[in-house]
Amino acid sequence: MKDVDRETQEVRSYVRERMSSDLPPRFVEDVMSDVHRTPQRRRGWFGWPIAAGIAAAAAGVAVVGIGLSLINGDEAGVEPTPSASAAPEASASPAPSGIPARPPLSYPPLTDSGSRATVIVDRLEVLDFPVNSAFVTELGEGTQVLLTEGPLSVEGLDWYEVSFSWLPSDPGYFADVTFGWVAAGPTGQPATSISIEPPRCPDSVTANVVGGMSGLARLQCLGTGPHEVTGVIHGCTDYYVGGEPAWLFTECLNLLNLDGTFSNLFIFFPPGIDSAGYAEGDVVRVAGHVDDPAASECRVSNPDPAMAAVEPALQILGCRSAFVVSAIEVTGHLELPQ
Amino acid sequence: LREIVRQAQAGRTEAFEALVEHFGAQMYRLASAIVGPDDARDVAQETFIAAWRDLPRLRDPDRFEPWLRRITVNRSRNALRGRQRRPALSLDQAGPGDYLAEAGDFREAAHARQALDGAFAGLSAEQRAVIVLHYGADLSIGEVAESVGVAVGTAKSRLNAALRCLRAAVKGQP
């Protein structure tokens, strides 16, 4: 434990050292110079004319592009942002040759499982988040995206988190893709701003595959059926935030792949299945499932008032994608490198 | 602060300038920790321009700081994405000239720093963000999740993955 504390302390010191830079000279002046040339965006915070959008969608008209053009358009003298006229960022172009080898300690790749979608309006606004959100960019018609979370119903609209720099020819490096949220259409109705494809699902399920899947892909591809994975028990880290039911917030055990690499698959023990008695290095065979019924009651214990409109629903999405243990057995033990 | 934010939301540039002066260094350091000093200035500058442009959309002026932090993280993430194809220097790839020649503790410290640099370079943008926010800015996991714009569980798993990578680098030192 002391080693863990020392290592964590070294990590903390290192990170703080990275944050020790001084503000460059003339920073404030340069920012303000740009500010004076930049108009504020003074229409709906949502990036979507909600009433008009719902009404028109109900009439069977895809109006998202129109709505967005109003928002980003010139009727109030607002200049379009540079990205508005830019080519789509996620054209399905092949990955450039000579891609460097991935660093050995990198995050496991996000598999390309799940639903892809194509933007079917002229311009689709992407926000950091459905609420209190900043504009990220716009995607042009025809842009392909990967849906990674959702749908999240907020004030009458279904929102999806999308990854839009994912390249089909790339194995799916999760590290540096861009994410944002888009409004797909009125809640519970067919999407009007994107055309959603049926999900693509992996042929086989392993700890690494499940760990690399987005939350949405897990729900789409794994359903409620049990799936068996094998991995190596790894320890846990204490966190400050909890929720109910407590067992869905106890990420105390995660599985390593059999080669010792990180799978990012956390396993959750529901009442009735003992989570104790496993040692770091135990090789385990786990039968598990997603979309546990208890997820629908999942609540974070310290909800953020500023995110009241979305946090409960988003938390339920996160709980639904948790891999819940149905049965587990130890099949061996590996000495993990110290 | 709330009143200053409100004035800036109403379009008063002098109020926004006060916000830039107040939060500029903090956001620059955050960006610098995630993307490195070379790109941090651009990221921080883009952050404040985006904040100015979208400030009228901020519903609750009291949430200005986390909102600004989220923009910084997102811009940092996009900046990293822009250079995702750049090869990261790892310990295995570094040439002899990349190592410091000093002896004793200093050499050990330099190797430790290099190992951490290499491990940090291997982290995803999301992992960098959560580790910097949690261990550098002392934010709780809930605050980290809000800043990154993900569910708490996602923030936790990213933090754990990042911490594991960096701790492995520390462990690897003599």
HADDOCK unambig.tbl for C-alpha pairs under 7 A between the chains (distance, minus, plus):
assign (segid A and resid 7 and name CA) (segid B and resid 167 and name CA) 5.51 0.50 0.50
assign (segid A and resid 7 and name CA) (segid B and resid 170 and name CA) 6.01 0.50 0.50
assign (segid A and resid 8 and name CA) (segid B and resid 167 and name CA) 6.58 0.50 0.50
assign (segid A and resid 11 and name CA) (segid B and resid 166 and name CA) 6.50 0.50 0.50
assign (segid A and resid 11 and name CA) (segid B and resid 167 and name CA) 6.89 0.50 0.50
assign (segid A and resid 12 and name CA) (segid B and resid 135 and name CA) 5.20 0.50 0.50
assign (segid A and resid 12 and name CA) (segid B and resid 136 and name CA) 6.53 0.50 0.50
assign (segid A and resid 15 and name CA) (segid B and resid 33 and name CA) 6.99 0.50 0.50
assign (segid A and resid 15 and name CA) (segid B and resid 132 and name CA) 6.03 0.50 0.50
assign (segid A and resid 15 and name CA) (segid B and resid 135 and name CA) 6.61 0.50 0.50
assign (segid A and resid 15 and name CA) (segid B and resid 136 and name CA) 5.41 0.50 0.50
assign (segid A and resid 16 and name CA) (segid B and resid 136 and name CA) 4.87 0.50 0.50
assign (segid A and resid 18 and name CA) (segid B and resid 32 and name CA) 6.92 0.50 0.50
assign (segid A and resid 18 and name CA) (segid B and resid 33 and name CA) 4.78 0.50 0.50
assign (segid A and resid 19 and name CA) (segid B and resid 29 and name CA) 4.82 0.50 0.50
assign (segid A and resid 19 and name CA) (segid B and resid 30 and name CA) 6.26 0.50 0.50
assign (segid A and resid 19 and name CA) (segid B and resid 32 and name CA) 6.40 0.50 0.50
assign (segid A and resid 19 and name CA) (segid B and resid 33 and name CA) 5.05 0.50 0.50
assign (segid A and resid 19 and name CA) (segid B and resid 136 and name CA) 6.91 0.50 0.50
assign (segid A and resid 20 and name CA) (segid B and resid 29 and name CA) 6.55 0.50 0.50
assign (segid A and resid 21 and name CA) (segid B and resid 29 and name CA) 5.87 0.50 0.50
assign (segid A and resid 22 and name CA) (segid B and resid 25 and name CA) 6.81 0.50 0.50
assign (segid A and resid 23 and name CA) (segid B and resid 25 and name CA) 5.18 0.50 0.50
assign (segid A and resid 23 and name CA) (segid B and resid 28 and name CA) 6.41 0.50 0.50
assign (segid A and resid 28 and name CA) (segid B and resid 20 and name CA) 6.32 0.50 0.50
assign (segid A and resid 28 and name CA) (segid B and resid 21 and name CA) 6.43 0.50 0.50
assign (segid A and resid 31 and name CA) (segid B and resid 45 and name CA) 5.83 0.50 0.50
assign (segid A and resid 31 and name CA) (segid B and resid 48 and name CA) 6.96 0.50 0.50
assign (segid A and resid 31 and name CA) (segid B and resid 49 and name CA) 6.94 0.50 0.50
assign (segid A and resid 32 and name CA) (segid B and resid 17 and name CA) 6.59 0.50 0.50
assign (segid A and resid 34 and name CA) (segid B and resid 49 and name CA) 6.94 0.50 0.50
assign (segid A and resid 35 and name CA) (segid B and resid 49 and name CA) 6.04 0.50 0.50
assign (segid A and resid 35 and name CA) (segid B and resid 52 and name CA) 6.87 0.50 0.50
assign (segid A and resid 38 and name CA) (segid B and resid 53 and name CA) 6.77 0.50 0.50
assign (segid A and resid 39 and name CA) (segid B and resid 53 and name CA) 6.19 0.50 0.50
assign (segid A and resid 40 and name CA) (segid B and resid 52 and name CA) 6.44 0.50 0.50
assign (segid A and resid 40 and name CA) (segid B and resid 53 and name CA) 4.08 0.50 0.50
assign (segid A and resid 40 and name CA) (segid B and resid 54 and name CA) 6.20 0.50 0.50
assign (segid A and resid 41 and name CA) (segid B and resid 53 and name CA) 5.54 0.50 0.50
assign (segid A and resid 41 and name CA) (segid B and resid 54 and name CA) 5.63 0.50 0.50
assign (segid A and resid 41 and name CA) (segid B and resid 56 and name CA) 6.78 0.50 0.50
assign (segid A and resid 42 and name CA) (segid B and resid 56 and name CA) 5.90 0.50 0.50
assign (segid A and resid 44 and name CA) (segid B and resid 57 and name CA) 6.87 0.50 0.50
assign (segid A and resid 45 and name CA) (segid B and resid 57 and name CA) 4.21 0.50 0.50
assign (segid A and resid 99 and name CA) (segid B and resid 85 and name CA) 6.18 0.50 0.50
assign (segid A and resid 100 and name CA) (segid B and resid 85 and name CA) 6.74 0.50 0.50
assign (segid A and resid 100 and name CA) (segid B and resid 87 and name CA) 5.43 0.50 0.50
assign (segid A and resid 103 and name CA) (segid B and resid 122 and name CA) 5.20 0.50 0.50
assign (segid A and resid 105 and name CA) (segid B and resid 119 and name CA) 6.36 0.50 0.50
assign (segid A and resid 105 and name CA) (segid B and resid 122 and name CA) 5.72 0.50 0.50
assign (segid A and resid 105 and name CA) (segid B and resid 165 and name CA) 5.87 0.50 0.50
assign (segid A and resid 106 and name CA) (segid B and resid 122 and name CA) 4.70 0.50 0.50
assign (segid A and resid 106 and name CA) (segid B and resid 123 and name CA) 5.17 0.50 0.50
assign (segid A and resid 106 and name CA) (segid B and resid 124 and name CA) 6.69 0.50 0.50
assign (segid A and resid 107 and name CA) (segid B and resid 123 and name CA) 6.22 0.50 0.50
assign (segid A and resid 107 and name CA) (segid B and resid 124 and name CA) 6.10 0.50 0.50
assign (segid A and resid 128 and name CA) (segid B and resid 149 and name CA) 6.96 0.50 0.50
assign (segid A and resid 129 and name CA) (segid B and resid 149 and name CA) 6.47 0.50 0.50
assign (segid A and resid 132 and name CA) (segid B and resid 57 and name CA) 6.70 0.50 0.50
assign (segid A and resid 132 and name CA) (segid B and resid 58 and name CA) 5.27 0.50 0.50
assign (segid A and resid 132 and name CA) (segid B and resid 59 and name CA) 6.20 0.50 0.50
assign (segid A and resid 134 and name CA) (segid B and resid 54 and name CA) 6.17 0.50 0.50
assign (segid A and resid 134 and name CA) (segid B and resid 71 and name CA) 6.73 0.50 0.50
assign (segid A and resid 175 and name CA) (segid B and resid 124 and name CA) 3.94 0.50 0.50
assign (segid A and resid 175 and name CA) (segid B and resid 125 and name CA) 5.74 0.50 0.50
assign (segid A and resid 176 and name CA) (segid B and resid 77 and name CA) 6.64 0.50 0.50
assign (segid A and resid 176 and name CA) (segid B and resid 80 and name CA) 6.11 0.50 0.50
assign (segid A and resid 176 and name CA) (segid B and resid 81 and name CA) 4.27 0.50 0.50
assign (segid A and resid 176 and name CA) (segid B and resid 84 and name CA) 6.15 0.50 0.50
assign (segid A and resid 176 and name CA) (segid B and resid 124 and name CA) 6.18 0.50 0.50
assign (segid A and resid 176 and name CA) (segid B and resid 125 and name CA) 5.74 0.50 0.50
assign (segid A and resid 177 and name CA) (segid B and resid 81 and name CA) 5.80 0.50 0.50
assign (segid A and resid 178 and name CA) (segid B and resid 78 and name CA) 6.12 0.50 0.50
assign (segid A and resid 237 and name CA) (segid B and resid 160 and name CA) 6.95 0.50 0.50
assign (segid A and resid 240 and name CA) (segid B and resid 140 and name CA) 6.59 0.50 0.50
assign (segid A and resid 240 and name CA) (segid B and resid 141 and name CA) 6.44 0.50 0.50
assign (segid A and resid 241 and name CA) (segid B and resid 141 and name CA) 6.38 0.50 0.50
assign (segid A and resid 241 and name CA) (segid B and resid 142 and name CA) 6.44 0.50 0.50
assign (segid A and resid 264 and name CA) (segid B and resid 157 and name CA) 6.92 0.50 0.50
assign (segid A and resid 264 and name CA) (segid B and resid 161 and name CA) 6.84 0.50 0.50
assign (segid A and resid 314 and name CA) (segid B and resid 151 and name CA) 6.43 0.50 0.50
assign (segid A and resid 315 and name CA) (segid B and resid 151 and name CA) 5.97 0.50 0.50
assign (segid A and resid 318 and name CA) (segid B and resid 151 and name CA) 6.45 0.50 0.50
assign (segid A and resid 318 and name CA) (segid B and resid 153 and name CA) 6.61 0.50 0.50
